Amino acid sequence: MSLETFGARTRYLRRIWGFTQADVRKAGGPSRNTLSRLEKDEDGPNDVSDATLQGLAIALKCNRRWLETGQGKGWVEGVLPPE
């Protein structure tokens, strides 16, 4: 799986955690509609608010910089991905 786009990274994280789009919303992420558009790369990080990006990173338990750019560590300190 290529993780070259914001949408691909978002979808990848949601799936490895086993979350539905509704689960991400409940955890403080964007609406299902917004998340769908982000995952399809119809919208990108520049198309949503700072609060939306922060909420998405928190909901997906990831490093926001990695989510947005693909650079740096994917996981925040103290969080390990599921095996």
N, C-alpha and C positions, 0 to 999 in steps of 0.2 A: 504494500500500500504506500503510495506516494504521499508525503506530508508536506508538499511544497506550497500549498495554499492555506489561507486562514480557514476556509471552509473544511478542507480535508483534516486539518488538525482538530478543529472543533468536533467534527463527526467522529473521528478516531477516539478522542477522549471520552465522548459521551458513550460510545459503544464499549470501550474497554471497562468502563465503570458499570456497564449494564443499565444505563439510565435511558428512559424514554425522554422525548422532548418535554413532556409534562413534568417529569421528575426534575429536569433542569430548571424549569420555571419555578417549581415549588421550593427549590434550593436557593432561589434568589437570582436566577438567570433571566434572560429576556423572555418575551412571550413566545409561544410555539411558532407563530407566524414569522416573527423576526428570526428566531433560531433556524427555522427552515430556510429562509432566504440566505442566512449566513452560511449554512452548511452547503448550499448549492452554489456558493460564490456569486449569488446575485447581488448581495451586499457584502461589504468588507468592513474592516475595523474603522475606516474613516467615515463610514456611513451611519454609525451608531454613536450614542453618547458615551462619555467616559464612564459614567455610572453603569451603563449596560455592559461595557467591556469588563469592568471590575467585578460585577455580579456574575458574569459568565465564567471568569477565571476562578472565582470562589466556588461556584457551583460545580465546576469541573475539576476542582482541587489541583490546579496547575499554576505554573508561573505565567503571569500575564504577558510578559515580554516574549516568551517562547510562543505563546498562543498567537500573538499578533504578528511576529516576525519570523518565527522558526529558529531564532538564535537564543543561545543560552541553555540553561537547564529547563527541562520540561516540568519538573516537579518542584513544588515548594518544599522548603526544609521540613522534615518530619513526616512527610507524606510519601508512602511507597505505592506504586501502582499495583493493581491486582495481578496475580500470576496466572 
